[in-house]
Amino acid sequence: MNVGVLLKSGNMLICCGSGGVGKTTVAASLALAGAQAGLRSCVVTIDPARRLADALGLETLPNVAHRVPIDLDSSAEPGELWALMLDPKSTFDSLVARYAESPEQGERILDNRLYRNISGALSGTQEYMAAEKLYELAEEGRFDLLVVDTPPSRNALDFLEAPARLTKFLDNRLFRMVVMPARSYLRAVSMAAQAFVRTVAKVVGAEVVDDAVSFFQAFEGMEAGFRDRAEKVDELLGGPNTAFVLVASARKDTVAEALYFTTRLQEMGKKPQALVANRLHPRFGREGSESLSDLAAADRARAESLGENTPLGALYANLAEFRQVAEREEEVLNPLIARVAPAPVCRVPYLEGDVSDLDGLQRVAAVLMA
Amino acid sequence: MTRAGPVSPAQESRSGFWRQARVVIVIGKGGVGKTTVSAALARAASLAGMDALVVEIEGKGGLTSAFEHPDDLDYREVVLYAGDKSKGEGDVRGRTLRADEALIEYLEDHAMGRLSKRLLSAGAIDVVATAVPGIKDILVLGKVKQLEREHPADLIVLDAPASGHAISFLAGAGSLLDAVRSGPIRAQAQDVVNLLTDESRCQVLVVTLAEEMPVNEAAEVAAAVEDRVGAHLGPVVVNGVYPRRESLPLGVSADALAAEASIHLRPGEAEALDDAAQARRGRQHLQESHLERLSRLLPLPQVVLPFLFTASVGRAELEELARAMSAALETID
């Protein structure tokens, strides 16, 4: 079984994993595989490495999908590969424009310093904007298959929790109280709030507080639209056509994070639908009945009896090292493989050289579909 | 309280790298082994007779598993490695320093403790942190400065956030100085800038891999550390480099060698031996070209750490890395 089952029209694949595991590469390869399967597929990415961005033609406008020229087998269904680089800031700007009650209200918000900091400083904003853009793309229905590479975050969970975090921020009770002192039923709390705000002003400066107050004033009346939207985004992420693809390398820390993410998904009634174990050491030799560790031990014994400084001994010592690391990697991955079962597991070997062009993506796509 | 004054006599007698700054900030892209390198550096310091404190900003448990320490780290210091005193080794201790905790601690110190706890749930802290980007980072680094002043260790190793965030993490204090005119936060930011830009107190180690993207990013991040943060760069640490196997034969097949030595190979064995040798040479060759490229892009001394073929780091692996690191640092003035 491979990830091919996920490449269906109407699906959205979300690639999750910790930084450095190769999420962007996997996402782009999945989209390419989708195109090869005859789908019009689009990879949505944030902050890709430069050469990969070049290969995908992402150097120009952010937030706009570009067609990536690929050679497809002419006998196959004509699929298309598109790529979009996400710009959280302009996604947020257009949301503000959409929900502002007047152009003036929109302007006031866009000019506010607190607002200008939000996309860079409020944790979860990038993640939310990724989700928001996905929602927009899903609504438009221009593409058969969407593959998203989640933003580099310490924790893939930020992506799922982002809509809630952002609405909570916009809904901020404290500042609402400061903004609306007229609502006297909240007066007692409001006094405490005012005291807090005064103290904050003393420490970080009055400008900061002024900015915050005018931001929430400017936002007045827009929260409902935002909340609605966030709920819809949430529904999309939890919907039946959204599949989570876990990407992990065979390292204890990335596996631990993937396990944690799986647990949280299960709490939400979802589960990962595929696991991509990326950048594994290759296994050499034929699959036999012997375990990798037995093979490695036999190779090591041979190397020692021949002497590691003899040519043949060095060959054995080297093979023993590769077999040992392949075995250890399998050991590290096992708990994760067991946890995501029966989801398909794709093992992508470390390819010679970095994957930074379409040929490289093609090789990864071939492994994913094997 | 001991002042962070001139170099102590004990520090003076140490060689090379260890005579330099007492705060070492370790940065690098996700997945390059930054936490492992932080752990190895701390253990290398302990081998050199120093007490080291590792401070984790985004604790993910990598540090405790490298030291095989049973519990997660928290805000209190714990001993991760008790050095062998008969060999003159120092201890390695560890703790976390999380932005939220630092912010609450700061608010408490500024008589806002009662309110800060209650209003944390109302999300007010988020508003403050968003209104003043970098405030949390400044408080975290301010705490590091306080640790340095209090002298809880001869070496403080700061395992910084992954590099996209590392520059904003380190540059925040400088930008805040431009934005905020007065008040306690400004004073704190000034102290942080003073620490970061004083090469006798602080240096930054960039960790990378001998691969295309990590090398490019290391060069970019190093330039940003110098230009945007004004901090001093220590050696660049290249993690996971395949050790050379000089005896690997070139141009002779396993079959031929076995025949020569009258050894009978099992079916498929010759192919496995040859393929593995080719993979090793290919990998070594590629890594060497990236190391060479790194030295052109980033003319700094390189500390090369070996790839260990184990897929996880525990005490045994850590020891090997720490010794490799000690040896490499010895050669740096």
Chai-1 contact restraints between the chains, C-beta under 6 A:
chainA,res_idxA,chainB,res_idxB,connection_type,confidence,min_distance_angstrom,max_distance_angstrom,comment,restraint_id
A,G19,B,G30,contact,1.0,0.0,6.0,A-B,restraint_1
A,G19,B,G31,contact,1.0,0.0,6.0,A-B,restraint_2
A,G19,B,A162,contact,1.0,0.0,6.0,A-B,restraint_3
A,G20,B,G30,contact,1.0,0.0,6.0,A-B,restraint_4
A,G20,B,G31,contact,1.0,0.0,6.0,A-B,restraint_5
A,A49,B,M213,contact,1.0,0.0,6.0,A-B,restraint_6
A,L114,B,A131,contact,1.0,0.0,6.0,A-B,restraint_7
A,N117,B,T130,contact,1.0,0.0,6.0,A-B,restraint_8
A,N117,B,P133,contact,1.0,0.0,6.0,A-B,restraint_9
A,I118,B,T130,contact,1.0,0.0,6.0,A-B,restraint_10
A,A121,B,T130,contact,1.0,0.0,6.0,A-B,restraint_11
A,A121,B,P133,contact,1.0,0.0,6.0,A-B,restraint_12
A,L122,B,T130,contact,1.0,0.0,6.0,A-B,restraint_13
A,R154,B,E58,contact,1.0,0.0,6.0,A-B,restraint_14
A,K168,B,G123,contact,1.0,0.0,6.0,A-B,restraint_15
A,F169,B,D126,contact,1.0,0.0,6.0,A-B,restraint_16
A,N172,B,G123,contact,1.0,0.0,6.0,A-B,restraint_17
A,N172,B,V127,contact,1.0,0.0,6.0,A-B,restraint_18
A,R173,B,A122,contact,1.0,0.0,6.0,A-B,restraint_19
A,L174,B,L119,contact,1.0,0.0,6.0,A-B,restraint_20
A,L174,B,A122,contact,1.0,0.0,6.0,A-B,restraint_21
A,L174,B,A124,contact,1.0,0.0,6.0,A-B,restraint_22
A,F196,B,L115,contact,1.0,0.0,6.0,A-B,restraint_23
A,F196,B,L119,contact,1.0,0.0,6.0,A-B,restraint_24
A,T199,B,M112,contact,1.0,0.0,6.0,A-B,restraint_25
A,V200,B,V128,contact,1.0,0.0,6.0,A-B,restraint_26
A,V203,B,H110,contact,1.0,0.0,6.0,A-B,restraint_27
A,V203,B,P184,contact,1.0,0.0,6.0,A-B,restraint_28
A,V203,B,I185,contact,1.0,0.0,6.0,A-B,restraint_29
A,V204,B,V132,contact,1.0,0.0,6.0,A-B,restraint_30
A,V204,B,I185,contact,1.0,0.0,6.0,A-B,restraint_31
A,G205,B,V180,contact,1.0,0.0,6.0,A-B,restraint_32
A,G205,B,G183,contact,1.0,0.0,6.0,A-B,restraint_33
A,V208,B,A131,contact,1.0,0.0,6.0,A-B,restraint_34
A,V208,B,V132,contact,1.0,0.0,6.0,A-B,restraint_35
A,D211,B,A131,contact,1.0,0.0,6.0,A-B,restraint_36
A,A212,B,V127,contact,1.0,0.0,6.0,A-B,restraint_37
A,A212,B,A131,contact,1.0,0.0,6.0,A-B,restraint_38
A,A250,B,A311,contact,1.0,0.0,6.0,A-B,restraint_39
A,K252,B,S312,contact,1.0,0.0,6.0,A-B,restraint_40
A,D253,B,K60,contact,1.0,0.0,6.0,A-B,restraint_41
A,D253,B,G62,contact,1.0,0.0,6.0,A-B,restraint_42
A,F284,B,A272,contact,1.0,0.0,6.0,A-B,restraint_43
A,F284,B,D275,contact,1.0,0.0,6.0,A-B,restraint_44
A,F284,B,A276,contact,1.0,0.0,6.0,A-B,restraint_45
A,G285,B,G268,contact,1.0,0.0,6.0,A-B,restraint_46
A,G285,B,A272,contact,1.0,0.0,6.0,A-B,restraint_47
A,R286,B,G268,contact,1.0,0.0,6.0,A-B,restraint_48
A,N309,B,S247,contact,1.0,0.0,6.0,A-B,restraint_49
A,P311,B,P249,contact,1.0,0.0,6.0,A-B,restraint_50
A,P311,B,L257,contact,1.0,0.0,6.0,A-B,restraint_51
A,L312,B,L257,contact,1.0,0.0,6.0,A-B,restraint_52
A,A314,B,R245,contact,1.0,0.0,6.0,A-B,restraint_53
A,A314,B,S247,contact,1.0,0.0,6.0,A-B,restraint_54
A,A314,B,L248,contact,1.0,0.0,6.0,A-B,restraint_55
A,L315,B,A254,contact,1.0,0.0,6.0,A-B,restraint_56
A,L315,B,L273,contact,1.0,0.0,6.0,A-B,restraint_57
A,L315,B,A277,contact,1.0,0.0,6.0,A-B,restraint_58
A,N318,B,R245,contact,1.0,0.0,6.0,A-B,restraint_59
A,N318,B,A276,contact,1.0,0.0,6.0,A-B,restraint_60
A,N318,B,A277,contact,1.0,0.0,6.0,A-B,restraint_61
A,N318,B,R280,contact,1.0,0.0,6.0,A-B,restraint_62
A,L319,B,A272,contact,1.0,0.0,6.0,A-B,restraint_63
A,L319,B,L273,contact,1.0,0.0,6.0,A-B,restraint_64
A,L319,B,A276,contact,1.0,0.0,6.0,A-B,restraint_65
A,E321,B,F309,contact,1.0,0.0,6.0,A-B,restraint_66
A,F322,B,A276,contact,1.0,0.0,6.0,A-B,restraint_67
A,Q324,B,F309,contact,1.0,0.0,6.0,A-B,restraint_68
A,V325,B,F309,contact,1.0,0.0,6.0,A-B,restraint_69
A,V325,B,A311,contact,1.0,0.0,6.0,A-B,restraint_70
A,R328,B,T310,contact,1.0,0.0,6.0,A-B,restraint_71
A,R328,B,A311,contact,1.0,0.0,6.0,A-B,restraint_72
A,E329,B,A311,contact,1.0,0.0,6.0,A-B,restraint_73
A,V332,B,A311,contact,1.0,0.0,6.0,A-B,restraint_74
A,V332,B,S312,contact,1.0,0.0,6.0,A-B,restraint_75
A,E352,B,G282,contact,1.0,0.0,6.0,A-B,restraint_76
A,D354,B,E211,contact,1.0,0.0,6.0,A-B,restraint_77
A,D354,B,E212,contact,1.0,0.0,6.0,A-B,restraint_78
